[in-house]
């Protein structure tokens, strides 16, 4: 019986290996087109019609292939061990192995609230979940002052959605659509109608460059802008863009002063675009250096900033204004919210657990008009911020806590929020994983180190 078992395991392994290779090639050839080669852009844009009915099946197919590969490897190893055991002892008892559960695991079973957007006319608050790849729709009045969890009205989640590490979201309130970009591993933007829920396919899917973080819809021009962390880029697409369509404009270069851009917001009234920068110039890969023809140099740091550009900025255009300097208190600025009615912007300042409010036209080493910060605020690892001028409220999503906190629009100092939206029982610790890519063990301190 030993030889047939070996032959069967080998054949199963070969078949699963073929599935895995096919899945990888499928994902490779459906991958994001480079935004840095106009020749490749043209070719991909011309052939984008083949990708318009994107079913989000590429990641599912690869996952299925990986599962099949793993299972057959386990079966093959089990068959080999059984054969070895029979040969050695003459006994048919199978050794312990196969699909066994881990001794323990570190995971967050609750959502990690990332970005937030408000549609006051629809009475909706929309929040992205980067931990479990989901979008939550809450009633605008959700939350309160108790320890109770707030239930969303709808949740979009599941393999058919194509969402993974969901970062920025933006709303088209007129056409009632949600734009969501995937950071680090997704390389795509999904568009969903307001009314859908569950494991549903997006209305449109657009391939975007690797490292997308923020997204902003421009209702005046019917365009969508996406910030790309590395190598320091903003790309602008048609609102209806899908598949592998090339961007209308690309903003990138040393004169732009983009440096690890994250939050992005459009000011259609003043035809401007505002971008939050961490200040990091990560080392470039060889491909990035070649694509930018030496125009960008990585491996250094700048002070965090909020840059404002003309709405049609492209190429190596300079910002019209820059908020930057020690007095700004900027430290890992994440999401940006615009208050066009009162001419202000709010910044989720992750590094100091604070919300900074500036005059919209502030420039240079400007002091914030107001700062929400302190132990009473409930602001902890703020990632997203949105301003609801109709109801005079300011929303903040906390990445290091399972909450969103709502303040009066004019809140200042160490003030308590009007209400708290909880998506986990009060006091539940947030693991804070942000797409972990490696792991190490510190034997001296007995600690597990997880870079994100």
C-alpha positions in Angstrom: 0.0 0.0 0.0 3.0 2.3 0.5 3.7 3.0 -3.2 0.1 3.8 -4.3 -0.2 6.3 -1.4 3.0 8.0 -2.4 2.0 8.1 -6.1 -1.5 9.5 -5.1 -0.1 12.2 -2.9 2.4 13.2 -5.6 -0.3 13.5 -8.2 -2.5 15.5 -5.8 0.4 17.8 -5.0 1.2 18.3 -8.7 -2.4 19.2 -9.4 -2.6 21.7 -6.6 0.7 23.2 -7.6 -0.7 23.8 -11.1 -3.7 25.5 -9.5 -1.4 27.7 -7.5 0.8 28.7 -10.4 -2.3 29.4 -12.5 -3.8 31.6 -9.7 -0.5 33.5 -9.3 -0.3 34.1 -13.1 -3.9 35.2 -13.1 -3.2 37.7 -10.3 0.0 38.9 -11.9 -1.6 39.7 -15.2 -4.5 41.4 -13.6 -2.2 43.5 -11.4 -2.1 47.3 -11.2 -0.6 49.0 -14.2 2.4 51.2 -13.6 1.5 54.9 -13.6 5.0 55.8 -14.6 5.2 54.5 -18.1 3.0 56.3 -20.6 3.6 53.6 -23.2 2.3 50.9 -20.9 -0.5 53.2 -19.8 -1.7 53.6 -23.4 -1.7 49.9 -24.1 -3.5 49.1 -20.9 -6.1 51.9 -21.4 -6.8 50.6 -24.9 -7.4 47.1 -23.6 -9.3 48.0 -20.5 -12.6 46.8 -21.8 -11.7 43.2 -21.1 -11.4 44.1 -17.4 -14.6 46.1 -17.0 -16.6 43.2 -15.6 -14.2 42.7 -12.8 -15.7 40.0 -10.5 -13.1 40.4 -7.8 -12.4 36.7 -8.3 -8.6 37.0 -8.7 -7.9 37.1 -4.9 -10.5 34.4 -4.3 -9.0 32.1 -7.0 -5.5 32.6 -5.5 -6.8 31.9 -2.0 -8.5 28.7 -3.3 -5.3 27.6 -5.0 -3.3 28.3 -1.8 -5.8 26.3 0.3 -5.7 23.3 -2.2 -1.9 23.4 -2.2 -1.7 23.5 1.6 -4.2 20.7 2.0 -2.4 18.4 -0.5 1.0 19.1 1.0 -0.5 18.1 4.4 -2.0 14.9 2.9 1.3 14.1 1.1 3.3 14.6 4.3 0.7 12.5 6.3 0.9 9.7 3.7 4.7 9.7 3.8 4.8 9.6 7.6 2.2 6.8 7.5 4.4 4.8 5.1 7.5 5.4 7.2 5.6 4.4 10.4 4.3 1.2 8.7 7.8 0.3 7.4 9.4 0.9 10.8 7.0 -0.7 13.1 4.6 -2.6 11.0 1.8 -0.7 12.6 -0.8 1.3 10.7 -1.3 4.0 13.4 -1.1 7.5 11.9 1.0 10.1 13.6 -0.4 13.4 14.9 -0.5 16.1 12.2 -2.6 17.6 9.5 -5.1 20.5 9.9 -4.4 21.4 13.5 -5.4 24.6 15.3 -2.6 26.9 16.6 -1.8 26.8 20.3 -2.8 30.4 20.6 -3.3 33.4 18.3 -3.2 37.2 18.5 -6.1 38.7 16.5 -8.7 41.4 16.7 -12.2 40.0 16.2 -13.7 43.5 16.0 -13.4 46.2 13.3 -10.5 48.7 13.2 -12.3 51.9 12.3 -10.2 53.7 9.7 -11.8 56.5 7.6 -15.1 58.3 8.1 -17.4 60.3 5.8 -20.8 61.9 6.5 -23.8 62.4 4.3 -26.1 64.6 6.5 -28.8 64.8 3.8 -29.1 61.0 3.9 -28.6 60.9 7.6 -25.7 58.4 7.1 -22.2 58.0 8.5 -19.9 55.7 6.5 -16.9 54.1 8.1 -14.2 51.8 6.7 -12.8 48.8 8.5 -9.2 48.0 7.6 -9.0 45.0 9.9 -11.8 42.8 8.4 -12.1 44.5 5.0 -15.6 46.1 5.4 -17.6 49.3 5.1 -20.2 50.2 7.8 -23.3 52.4 7.4 -24.5 54.0 10.6 -27.4 56.3 11.3 -26.0 59.7 11.9 -27.3 59.8 15.4 -25.7 56.4 16.3 -23.8 56.2 19.6 -24.3 57.7 22.9 -22.8 58.1 26.4 -23.2 54.5 27.5 -20.9 51.4 27.2 -23.3 49.8 24.7 -22.2 48.9 21.2 -23.9 50.7 18.3 -25.2 48.4 15.5 -24.7 49.5 11.9 -27.7 49.7 9.6 -25.7 47.8 6.9 -22.3 46.2 6.4 -20.5 45.4 3.1 -18.1 42.6 3.7 -17.0 39.3 2.0 -14.8 37.9 -0.7 -17.0 39.1 -3.5 -16.5 42.7 -2.4 -12.7 42.5 -3.3 -12.0 44.6 -0.2 -8.9 43.8 1.9 -6.9 46.5 3.8 -9.5 49.2 3.3 -8.1 52.7 4.0 -9.7 55.9 2.6 -13.3 56.4 1.6 -15.2 59.2 0.0 -18.8 59.8 -0.9 -20.6 60.9 -4.0 -23.7 62.2 -2.3 -25.6 63.1 -5.5 -25.3 59.6 -7.1 -25.2 57.9 -3.6 -21.9 56.0 -4.1 -19.0 55.1 -1.8 -15.4 55.1 -3.1 -13.0 52.9 -1.1 -9.3 52.3 -1.7 -7.2 49.4 -0.5 -3.8 50.2 1.0 -0.6 48.1 0.6 -2.1 44.8 -0.6 -5.3 45.6 -2.5 -4.1 48.0 -5.2 -7.6 48.7 -6.3 -10.6 51.1 -5.7 -14.1 49.7 -5.3 -17.2 51.7 -5.8 -20.5 50.6 -4.1 -24.0 52.0 -4.2 -25.4 53.2 -0.9 -28.2 50.6 -0.7 -26.1 47.4 -1.0 -25.0 45.2 1.9 -23.3 41.8 2.6 -21.0 39.9 0.3 -21.8 41.8 -2.8 -19.7 42.7 -5.9 -18.7 46.4 -6.4 -20.5 48.5 -9.0 -17.0 49.4 -10.4 -13.4 48.3 -9.7 -10.4 50.4 -10.7 -6.8 49.3 -10.5 -4.7 51.9 -8.7 -1.0 52.1 -8.0 0.5 50.2 -5.0 0.3 52.0 -1.7 -3.0 53.9 -2.2 -4.2 55.5 1.1 -6.6 58.4 0.6 -9.4 59.1 -1.8 -11.4 62.3 -2.6 -14.3 62.8 -4.9 -14.7 66.1 -6.8 -18.4 66.6 -7.6 -17.7 69.7 -9.6 -15.4 68.0 -12.1 -16.6 64.4 -11.7 -13.1 63.2 -10.8 -11.6 61.1 -8.1 -8.1 61.8 -6.6 -6.1 59.1 -4.9 -3.0 59.6 -2.7 -0.1 57.1 -3.2 2.3 56.8 -0.2 5.3 55.7 -2.2 6.7 57.1 -4.3 4.9 60.3 -3.2 2.2 60.6 -5.8 -1.4 61.8 -6.4 -3.3 60.3 -9.3 -6.6 61.7 -10.6 -9.2 59.6 -12.5 -12.5 60.0 -14.2 -15.4 59.4 -11.8 -16.5 56.4 -13.9 -13.1 55.0 -14.4 -12.8 51.2 -14.1 -10.5 48.3 -15.0 -7.0 49.4 -15.9 -7.9 52.9 -17.1 -5.0 55.3 -16.9 -5.3 58.4 -14.8 -6.2 61.8 -16.2 -3.3 63.5 -14.3 -0.4 62.4 -12.2 1.2 64.7 -9.6 4.7 63.6 -8.7 8.2 65.1 -8.4 10.5 66.9 -6.0 8.9 70.3 -6.6 5.5 69.0 -5.4 6.9 68.5 -1.9 4.8 65.4 -1.6 6.3 63.2 1.1 4.4 60.0 2.1 0.9 61.5 1.3 -2.0 60.1 3.2 -5.2 62.2 3.8 -6.6 64.0 0.8 -9.6 66.3 0.3 -11.0 68.4 -2.5 -12.2 72.0 -2.1 -14.4 72.4 -5.2 -15.4 76.0 -4.2 -11.8 77.2 -4.4 -10.7 74.7 -7.1 -8.0 73.3 -4.7 -6.8 69.9 -3.4 -5.3 69.5 0.1 -2.9 66.6 0.9 -1.5 65.5 4.3 2.1 64.4 4.3 4.0 62.4 6.9 7.3 63.7 5.6 8.9 60.3 4.8 10.9 59.8 1.6 11.3 56.0 1.6 14.2 54.5 -0.3 13.1 53.9 -3.9 13.2 50.5 -5.6 15.3 50.2 -8.8 12.1 50.1 -10.8 10.8 53.3 -9.2 14.2 55.1 -9.8 14.1 54.1 -13.4 10.4 55.1 -13.8 11.0 58.5 -12.3 14.2 59.0 -14.4 16.1 60.1 -11.3 13.6 62.8 -10.5 12.9 61.5 -7.0 15.5 60.6 -4.3 14.4 58.5 -1.4 16.0 57.8 2.0 15.4 61.1 3.9 12.8 62.9 6.0 11.0 66.2 5.9 8.7 67.8 8.4 5.0 66.8 8.2 2.9 69.1 6.2 -0.5 70.0 4.7 0.0 71.0 1.0 -2.6 72.8 -1.1 -2.5 72.5 -4.9 -4.5 73.9 -7.8 -7.2 71.5 -8.8 -5.5 70.8 -12.2 -2.0 70.4 -10.7 0.0 67.7 -12.5 3.6 66.7 -13.2 6.1 68.4 -10.9 3.8 71.4 -10.0 4.6 73.2 -6.7 2.0 73.6 -4.0 0.1 76.9 -3.7 0.4 76.8 0.1 2.1 74.6 2.7 1.4 74.3 6.4 4.6 73.1 8.0 6.7 73.8 11.1 7.0 73.2 14.8 4.1 75.5 15.7 1.7 73.5 13.5 1.9 70.5 15.9 1.6 68.2 12.9 2.7 64.7 13.7 1.7 61.8 11.4 -1.3 63.7 9.9 -3.8 61.2 8.6 -7.3 62.1 7.3 -8.4 65.7 6.5 -11.9 67.1 6.7 -13.0 70.3 5.0 -15.5 72.8 6.4 -16.2 74.9 3.3 -18.9 76.9 5.1 -16.6 78.2 7.9 -13.4 78.1 5.8 -11.6 75.6 8.1 -9.9 72.2 7.8 -9.6 69.5 10.5 -6.6 67.1 10.6 -6.5 63.7 12.4 -3.1 64.0 14.1 -2.2 60.4 14.9 1.2 61.1 16.5 -0.2 63.2 19.3 -3.8 61.8 19.6 -5.3 65.1 18.7 -7.4 66.9 16.1 -5.9 70.1 14.7 -8.2 72.7 13.2 -6.6 75.3 10.8 -8.0 78.1 8.7 -8.4 76.8 5.2 -5.9 79.4 3.8 -3.3 79.0 6.6 0.2 78.8 5.4 3.8 78.4 6.7 4.5 77.7 10.4 0.9 78.4 11.4 -0.6 77.8 14.8 -3.9 75.8 14.8 -7.1 77.8 15.4 -8.2 75.0 17.8 -6.8 71.7 19.1 -8.9 68.8 20.5 -6.6 66.9 22.8 -6.6 65.3 26.2 -7.8 62.4 28.4 -11.4 63.5 28.3 -11.6 63.6 24.5 -11.5 59.9 23.9 -9.2 60.6 20.9 -6.8 57.6 20.6 -4.9 57.0 17.4 -7.2 59.2 15.2 -7.2 58.0 11.6 -10.2 59.7 10.0 -12.0 63.0 10.5 -15.2 64.5 8.9 -17.1 67.7 9.4 -20.9 67.8 9.3 -21.7 71.5 8.8 -25.5 70.8 8.6 -25.6 69.4 12.2 -22.5 71.3 13.5 -20.6 68.2 14.3 -17.1 66.8 13.9 -16.5 63.0 13.6 -13.3 61.2 14.5 -12.4 57.5 14.0 -10.0 55.9 16.5 -7.6 53.2 15.2 -6.3 52.4 18.6 -9.7 52.1 20.2 -12.9 50.5 19.0 -14.7 53.8 18.8 -15.7 56.8 16.8 -16.2 60.0 18.8 -18.4 62.9 17.9 -17.7 66.5 19.0 -19.4 69.9 18.5 -17.9 71.4 15.4 -16.3 74.3 17.5 -14.9 72.0 20.2 -11.6 73.0 21.6 -9.2 71.7 24.2 -9.6 68.7 26.6 -13.4 68.3 26.1 -15.6 65.3 26.3 -17.3 64.2 23.0 -21.1 64.6 22.6 -21.4 60.9 22.0 -19.3 57.8 21.4 -20.0 55.1 18.8 -18.6 51.8 19.9 -18.1 48.8 17.7 -16.9 46.6 20.6 -17.6 46.3 24.3 -16.2 49.2 26.3 -12.6 48.5 27.3 -11.9 45.9 24.6 -8.3 46.3 23.6 -7.5 47.1 20.0 -4.6 45.0 18.6 -3.8 47.7 16.2 -2.4 45.5 13.4 -2.0 47.4 10.2 -1.3 44.7 7.5 1.6 43.0 9.4 4.3 41.7 7.1 6.8 40.0 9.4 7.3 38.7 12.9 10.3 38.4 15.3 10.8 37.2 18.8 12.8 39.1 21.5 14.1 36.3 23.7 15.6 38.8 26.2 12.3 40.5 26.9 10.0 37.6 26.0 8.2 39.8 23.5 6.8 39.2 20.0 7.6 42.1 17.6 5.2 42.8 14.7 6.1 45.5 12.2 3.1 47.0 10.4 
